[in-house]
Amino acid sequence: MPTVKLRSALSHDGVAYKPGDTFEGDQELIDTLIAMGTAIDPKAIEETTGVSLEDAEAQAKAIVDEANDRLL
Amino acid sequence: MTVQRNELRQVDRSERQYAGGYLHRQKWTDPGAASATALKSGQATSNSATTSVTTFSAQPDFPRNLVITPGGTTGDVAAGNVTVTGTNIRDAVITETFAFTADQSAATTGNKAFKTVTSVVFPIQDGNAATFNIGTGVKLGLDRKHSEAAVIDAYIDGTRETTAATMAFSASAVESNTASTNTAPNGSRDVVVITMSTDVTDAPQTTS
């Protein structure tokens, strides 16, 4: 099943998910969550920035890691 | 006169289809009474999280419309749309949004006939104590599309209804074709509706 990153909190069948969590569900449900703004549309991010969500997160992690290294 | 390709079709021995209109008979055996809690009773919601539901106590007995009713502390109901996803009478995925106003306590009645419901998503509410019932209505799903509200006759346990059934129609979306008879279903009487359809299709009839 496809996965999506959550922008805001979700209670799914009684299970709590926090913002930033990855949610797995069927495509129709994910489409609904994206439309409601609860989940982040990875395609929209890539179309807007030219960078996929995964690449953006990897770049952000690299920057944070580099900053942490400099602090040490 | 030239009959164009696909304008006339015989699906099986019981139905000859014609794009200009043909009589169609659909039968429901003992369709259940409308039930406000047929699928879910007292679904909790939240003022800090979207709520999604994919497990239900039951599915509609026949493709039919849905009714969502606020409960609990209805002062906590937020303005917004509840989104229902499922399948129609031809097993295609469909969605319908049920609009609610702030503090709404009355039910919102859907118009599409759902064969199954796979998910219901509630937006963030104004408080934590609003609950929702998800149930079925009296609009039975027709298995043919129509170009008009062309209901010819309705029969309850074989007796013709003197007041015509109320019909909703769509020439493009089969799930938006529904009929509600003057005598409501109660789980123990058969319903037959005769309509004039213009839908030329290979989809099977669902008389049961």
HADDOCK unambig.tbl for C-alpha pairs under 7 A between the chains (distance, minus, plus):
assign (segid A and resid 8 and name CA) (segid B and resid 49 and name CA) 6.92 0.50 0.50
assign (segid A and resid 9 and name CA) (segid B and resid 48 and name CA) 6.79 0.50 0.50
assign (segid A and resid 9 and name CA) (segid B and resid 49 and name CA) 4.51 0.50 0.50
assign (segid A and resid 9 and name CA) (segid B and resid 50 and name CA) 6.32 0.50 0.50
assign (segid A and resid 10 and name CA) (segid B and resid 49 and name CA) 4.79 0.50 0.50
assign (segid A and resid 10 and name CA) (segid B and resid 50 and name CA) 4.69 0.50 0.50
assign (segid A and resid 10 and name CA) (segid B and resid 51 and name CA) 5.80 0.50 0.50
assign (segid A and resid 11 and name CA) (segid B and resid 49 and name CA) 6.13 0.50 0.50
assign (segid A and resid 11 and name CA) (segid B and resid 50 and name CA) 6.05 0.50 0.50
assign (segid A and resid 11 and name CA) (segid B and resid 51 and name CA) 4.68 0.50 0.50
assign (segid A and resid 11 and name CA) (segid B and resid 52 and name CA) 6.18 0.50 0.50
assign (segid A and resid 12 and name CA) (segid B and resid 51 and name CA) 5.85 0.50 0.50
assign (segid A and resid 12 and name CA) (segid B and resid 52 and name CA) 4.70 0.50 0.50
assign (segid A and resid 12 and name CA) (segid B and resid 53 and name CA) 5.93 0.50 0.50
assign (segid A and resid 13 and name CA) (segid B and resid 52 and name CA) 6.29 0.50 0.50
assign (segid A and resid 13 and name CA) (segid B and resid 53 and name CA) 5.02 0.50 0.50
assign (segid A and resid 13 and name CA) (segid B and resid 54 and name CA) 6.47 0.50 0.50
assign (segid A and resid 13 and name CA) (segid B and resid 55 and name CA) 6.98 0.50 0.50
assign (segid A and resid 29 and name CA) (segid B and resid 119 and name CA) 6.63 0.50 0.50
assign (segid A and resid 38 and name CA) (segid B and resid 50 and name CA) 6.97 0.50 0.50
